[in-house]
Amino acid sequence: MSMGPLRLNVPEPTGRPGRETDFSYLRLAPAAETRRPPLDVSPAHTGDLAYSLVRVLDDDGRAVGPWVPQIDPDSLRHGLRAMMKTRAFDARMLIAQRQKKISFYMQCLGEEAIAIAHARALEDGDMCFPTYRQQGLLLGRDDISMVEMICQLMSNERDPLKGRQLPVMYSYKRAGFFSISGNVATQFIQAVGWGMASAIKGDRRIASAWIGDGSTAESDFHTALTFAHVYRAPVILNVVNNQWAISTFQAIAGGEATTFAAHGVGCGIASLRVDGNDYLAVYAASRWAVERARSNLGPTLIEWVTYRAGAHSTSDDPSRYRPADDWQHFPLGDPIARLKKHLTRIGAWSELEHEKTQKEVEAQVNEAFKQAERYGTLLDGNIPPLATMFEDVYKDMPPHLREQFAKAGA
């Protein structure tokens, strides 16, 4: 038998500029089709769930199937409002960046349901280790000031992090929001360690780790899975598969012949693949994983299937590597529109209320922006004093820093 030369497989997206994306690669499943296993299911018996898709909302906005969660309409209304506020916040910050009032920004457009519904499933004291696209974990709360968040983006005199973090890399211990790192994937193994520490102390708090599909190619992702499996760490391992890591399609990170959820099963971790644009499915899967972790049943890996509707950041132009109207054709739709349709169907929402809420959240964001702007923006150079570079690092400033402090005239 004659054999030709060896060849490498280089994955290519099914759509490029000028060529509509074929989304059949997503392995979708109808709502209500995917089974809901018992809480104490063996990880090995979740293999089918790693290739299927947990969905609750059907195309008509009905909640159907075994994953329908016990959640009241008022909680769903709160979730819809929080998603709308998050989208309005992102839109205003994008304008601020174009006005050169902040240096750069990263939206979570199209992904709002994942962070906001997941946060509703957690408890006070639990700790999230997010990426730079989970601002919904903060904006879905009533105790986190938008003004303070915007001051962080502007690195102005009221920046709670004193200009020491890049924009969007928030840190809120009181909200269970671990400091974001610009080094991708580091937070995944940190979350597992935090969960292990909680178990060692005999605590009841769990960790929730976040990573994007592209960052799963980093070694920290695989190390985290090993530790989580071996020690049955009380942690939820969230993989947000929004199809693109900057300009690199998700298949480059390993999503072509398998799923990201399947990585968990292969490492002995219970795994789910979930419709990330279905608010009810996100909440139901999150609650399931939370209860497993808090019941000493070990970690859960969840792949959230969604779509990054906007640019990777304000430095990116997605029209150069994918169809400009890709999001409009994404088969899982818009999470806000889908929850709105469901609430309207059950008589808990209306078009009039939606329009009113849209105006309210936009007004809230605009007012918060005006307040934050009073403390300075990137345009006017009103930044924290030079002396803050030397503060809050050591209890007693070492000699070499005292020398630098003096030379700086701070």
N, C-alpha and C positions, 0 to 999 in steps of 0.2 A: 504494500500500500504506500503510495507516494504522499508525502506530507510537505506542505509549503512552509515558509518561514513563520516564526512565532510573531504574534501581534498583540499589542496591548489594547484593552478596551478603554476608550476615553468617552465617558458619558456626555451626551449632548441633550439640552432641553428640547422639548417637542414643539416649542414655539420660539421664534426670533422676530425682530422688527420686520414688519411686512408679511409675516406668516403667522396666522392665528394659532394659538396654543391648543394642542390636543390634550385635554385633561384626563383622558382615559387611564393614564398611569396612576391615578390617585387611589385606585382600588376602593371605590365607594360602596356603601351598602345602604339599603333603604332604612328609614326610621323603624324602630321596633324589631328589627331582624336580629340584632346581636343580643345574645343571652347575658343575664346578670348572674354571675356565680356567687356562691355563699362567701361570706367575709373571710372564712378560714380556708379558702381554696388553696391547693398546692400551687406554687408558681409554675410548675411544669404543666399544669392543667389550664393555663391561661394562654397557651400557644395560639389557639384560634382567635382569641381576642386581640392579639398583637397584629393580626392581619385583616381583621374585620374593622368595623367602625361603629362605635357607640353613638347612637343618635336618638333624640327624643322628639324633636319637632319635625313633623312631616311638611310637605310642600304647601299644605293648606293652613299651617300654623297650629295644628292640633298636637297635643302632648300624648304620645302613644308608646306602648311597650313596657318592658320590665324595668327600664331605667328611669321612669317618670319619678321625680323626686317629691318628697313631702316639703313643699315650700309654698307659702301663702302669697296671694296676689300683691299684697303690700310690699313684700320683700322683692318680688319681681319688678314692681314699679320703681323701687329704689335702685335696683340694678340697671334698669333702662335709663333712668335719669343719670346715674353715674357714668354709663357708657357715653351718653350724649355730652356730659360735662367734659369727659376726657377727650372726646373728639374736638370739642370747641376749644379746649385748652391747647391741644396740639396745633390746631389751625392758627390760633393767635400767636403762638410761639414761632411758628414758621414765618409769619409776617414779620415778627420782631427780628428774626435773623436776617431776613431780606432787607430790613431797615438798618442793619448793622448795629443793633442794640444788644445782641448776643452773638457769640462767635459761631456756634453751630447748634443744631437741634436734631433730635431723632424722634419721629412719630411712631405711634403704634396703630396707625390707621388700618382698620379691618381686623384687628386682633383684640379689640377692647374687651370682649366677653371673657377671655381666658383669665386675665388677671383679676377682673372685678368679681366674677362668679367664684373663682377659686378662693379669693380672700374671704368671701362670705361663709365658706366652709371651714375656715380656720378659727382658732380661738385666741384671745388675748394671751400673750406670752409666747406663742409660736413664733418662729423666726424664718423669714423668707430671705433667700440669697439670690437676688434677681439679676437679670441683665439690664441693659439700658432701654428695654422696650416694655417694662412692666410698671410704668407710671400709674396704671390703673390700680395697683395695690395701694397707692397713696391717695389718688384722686377719688377713689370709692369710699374713703373714710370722711367722717365729719369733723375729726379732731386734728386734721393736718391742714395748715394754712396754705392756700394757693399763693398768697403774697410771699410767704417764706420760700416756697419752691421757686418762684420767679426770681427772687433775690439771689438764689443760688445760681440760676441760669445766667444772671447778669454779673455775678461775682462782685456785687456792690457792697456798700458798707454794712448792710444788714444780711449779707450772706452768712447763714449759720455755719458754713464750713470754711469761712474766711478765705475764700479764693483758692483753697488747696485741692479742690477737685474740679475736674472738667465739667462743663455744663451737662445736665441730665444725670450725673452720677451722684444721686442723692444718698443721704445716710440718716436714718431715723430709728434709733434704737427703741424709742417708746412705741413705735408703730410696728415693731418686728420687721424692719426693713434694713438688712445688713448693707454696709457701705459697698457701693458698686465699684468694681475694678475695671480699668481699661484693658487689662490682660484677660482675654477671653478664656472661659472654662475654669478659671481658678476657683470660682465660687462653688462649683459643683462638689469638689472634694472637701471644701471648707464646710459645706452644709452637712455632709455626712459626718464629719468630725464633730460638729456642733450637736447633732442628734445623738451620736455615741456618748458625748459628755453628759447630755441630759439623762440618758439611761444609766450611766455610771453613778450619777448623783441620786438616782431614784426619783427623778422629776417626772412631770406629766407633759412637758412641752415637747413638741415635735418640730422638725425642720422641713422646709420646702425649698428645694433647689431648682434653679432655672437655667436653661441653656437653649441656644438656637441650634437649628439643624446643622449649620456649618461647623459650629464649635464641637460637635460630637466627634469630629476627626482629631481633636486634641487628646493627648494622653491622659489628662486629668479626668476626662469623662469616663474612660475605662477603669482608671484607678478607683474612682468613686463607686462604680458599680461593684467592683471586687470587694471593697470594704463594706459597702452597704449589705451585700449578700452574706458575706462571712459572719458579720456581727449582728445581722438582722437589725440594722440601725432604724430608728423611728424617723424615717425621712421619705418625702415624696420627691421623686426625680422627674421633673417636668422638662420635656423636650418640645419646644415650640417649633414645629415644622411649618415655617411660612414660605417654603419653597425656594427661597433665595438667600444666600449669604453674600451680601453685596452683589457682585455681578456673577457669582458662581451658583449654578443650579444645584438643588439639594442632592441630586444623584452623585455629584462629585464627592460628597461626604459619606456616601454609602447607602443612599435611599433608592437605588435603582432596582436591584434584584430582590430586595428585602424591605423591611420597614424599620424605622428607628425603634419602635416598640419591641421588635423581635430581639434587639440587643439585650433587653432586660431579661427576657425569657431565657436566652442563652447563658446568662450569668446567674440564673437561679432566682430571679426577681419577678414577682407577679407584675404583669404588664397589660396595659390597655391602650388601644388606639381610639381616639375620641374626636368627634366633630367639634373643632374649636370655635366654630361660629354659631354654635347652638348653646345659648346661655344655660338652658335647663340640663343639657347633657354635661356641660362643664361642671356645673354645681353637683350633679349626681355622682359623677366619677370622682370628683374631689372629695366629697363626703365619704365615699367608699374607701378611698385611699387613706383619708384622715382616720377613720375608725380602725382600719387595719393597723396603722402605725401606733395608735394610742392603745390598742389591745395587745401589743407585743407580738403581732403577727408578721412584722417585718416591713421592708420598704415596698413601694409600688412605683414602677416607671410608667409615666403617661406620655404618649405622643399626642400632642394637640395639632390636628391638621387644620391649617388656616392659610391665609395668604397675606403677604406684606403688600398692602394696597398702594403704599407710597414709596418714595425713594428710601434707600437704606439710611441715608442721612442727608442733611442739606448740602453735602459735598458730592452727592451722587445724582446721576441722570439715568434712571432706569430705561428710558426710551432707547438707549444705545444698545441694550442687550435683551430686551423682551418687548412684545407688542405693547403699545402705549395704552390700549384699552383692555389689558389682560384681566384686571380685577372685575370688570363688568361681565366677563364670561366665566368667572370662577364658579363652579357648580354648587359650592356651599354658601354662596351669597354673602349678604351683609348682616353681621350679628345684630345690629341695631334694628334694621328692617324686619328681621325674623322675630325678634322678641316683641316688637311693636305689633306685628301681625297676630301673634299669639294672644297678647293682652287684649287687643281689640276684639278678637274672636270670643273671649270669655267675658267681655263686657267690663273690663277693668281699665280700659284706655280708649282714647278717641283721637281723631285727627285734630280736633280743636285743642285738646290737652297737649298733644305732641307739639303743635306749633307754639303754644304758650310756654311749654317747658324749654323748647329750643331758644326762644327769646330770653328766658330767665337765665339759662346757663351761659349764654353768650354775654349777657349783661354782667353776670357774676365774674366771669373771666376778665372782661374788659375793665371792671372796677378794680379787681385784684392787680391787673397789670399797671393801671394808673398809680395805685398805691406803691407798688414796688419800684416804679420808675422814679419816684421822688427821692429814692436813696441812691440813684445813679445808674447809668447804663454803660455799656462798652463805648458808646459814642462820646460821652463827656469825660471819660477817664476817672470817674469817681469810684475808686477802688479802695480796698482795705489798706490801712497804713502799712508801710514797709516793716514796721516792728512786729506785725503779726506773723511774719515768716519764722520768727524765732520763738514764738510763744506756744504753749500747750504741746511741746514735744518731749521735754524732759522735766522732771520735778525740779531739779537744780540744773541750770544751764551750764554745760561743760565749758572749760576754758577756751577751746577753739571756736565755739559759737559766740562766747562773750567777745572774743577778739573780732570776729566777723561783724557782730552787732555794732561794735564801736566804730569800725571802719565804714560801715554802711551809714553811720550817722543817724541810726534809727532812734 
